[in-house]
Amino acid sequence: MSPFYRAATAAPARGRPAVPHLPRPAELAEAARLHLRLREKSVLHRPAVPAAGERLAPKSRKPHPRRLPGPDIGRWTNSRDLPRLPAEPFRDWWKRNET
């Protein structure tokens, strides 16, 4: 059982108000190590994943609808145009215009 759970569910001592348990430095260090281990394994921290998304993005620009189907959304798009997607991705524009 987690020390955090134990402290949160423990009955207060007689005559003392219930005060939540503050984690000890060792518990904080353990939590930080676990967080870093999980973060290292994250998909978003692998450079190939965002790069693949950037390569696939132009292919998904072609089927951008001007009108959306459906009775409720269709009425909304009859009176409003969906904005056109930019000709180039923001990152490419930024690299080109960076000073």
C-alpha positions in Angstrom: 0.0 0.0 0.0 1.3 3.4 -0.9 2.4 5.6 2.0 0.4 8.5 0.4 -2.8 6.4 0.4 -2.1 5.2 4.0 -1.7 8.8 5.2 -4.7 10.1 3.4 -7.0 7.5 4.8 -5.6 7.4 8.3 -7.8 8.8 11.1 -6.4 11.9 12.8 -4.9 11.6 16.2 -7.0 12.6 19.1 -7.0 16.4 19.5 -5.1 17.0 16.3 -6.6 18.2 13.0 -6.2 15.9 10.0 -3.0 17.0 8.1 -2.1 15.3 4.8 1.1 13.4 4.8 4.0 15.3 3.2 6.3 13.0 1.2 9.7 12.4 2.6 12.8 13.2 0.4 13.4 9.5 -0.3 9.8 9.1 -1.6 10.2 12.2 -3.7 13.5 10.9 -5.2 11.8 7.6 -6.0 8.9 9.3 -7.7 11.3 11.5 -9.7 13.3 8.4 -10.9 10.1 6.7 -11.9 8.9 9.8 -13.8 12.2 10.1 -15.7 12.2 6.4 -16.6 8.7 6.6 -18.0 9.5 9.9 -19.8 12.5 8.3 -21.5 10.3 5.6 -22.9 7.7 8.0 -24.2 7.0 7.9 -27.9 7.2 11.6 -28.3 10.8 11.7 -27.1 11.9 9.6 -30.1 12.9 12.0 -32.9 11.6 9.6 -35.6 8.0 9.9 -34.5 7.4 13.6 -34.9 9.5 13.6 -38.1 7.2 10.9 -39.5 4.2 13.0 -38.6 5.7 15.9 -40.5 6.4 13.8 -43.5 2.8 12.5 -43.6 1.1 15.8 -42.9 1.2 17.1 -46.6 -0.6 13.9 -47.7 -3.4 14.6 -45.3 -3.9 18.1 -46.6 -5.5 17.1 -49.9 -8.9 15.7 -48.6 -9.6 18.9 -46.6 -13.4 19.4 -46.9 -14.9 22.8 -47.6 -18.3 21.7 -46.2 -18.9 19.2 -43.4 -21.7 16.6 -43.6 -24.6 16.2 -41.2 -27.7 18.3 -40.4 -26.3 20.4 -37.6 -22.7 20.9 -38.8 -23.9 21.1 -42.4 -26.0 24.2 -41.6 -23.1 25.8 -39.8 -20.7 25.3 -42.7 -23.3 26.6 -45.2 -23.0 30.0 -43.7 -19.2 29.8 -42.9 -16.2 28.7 -44.8 -13.7 26.5 -43.2 -10.3 28.2 -43.4 -7.9 26.9 -46.0 -4.9 25.1 -44.7 -1.6 27.0 -45.2 0.5 26.1 -48.3 3.4 25.0 -46.1 3.8 23.7 -42.6 4.6 26.2 -39.9 7.9 24.6 -39.1 9.0 25.0 -42.7 7.9 28.6 -42.8 9.7 29.2 -39.5 13.0 27.7 -40.8 12.8 29.8 -44.0 12.0 33.1 -42.1 14.1 32.6 -39.0 16.5 35.5 -38.6 
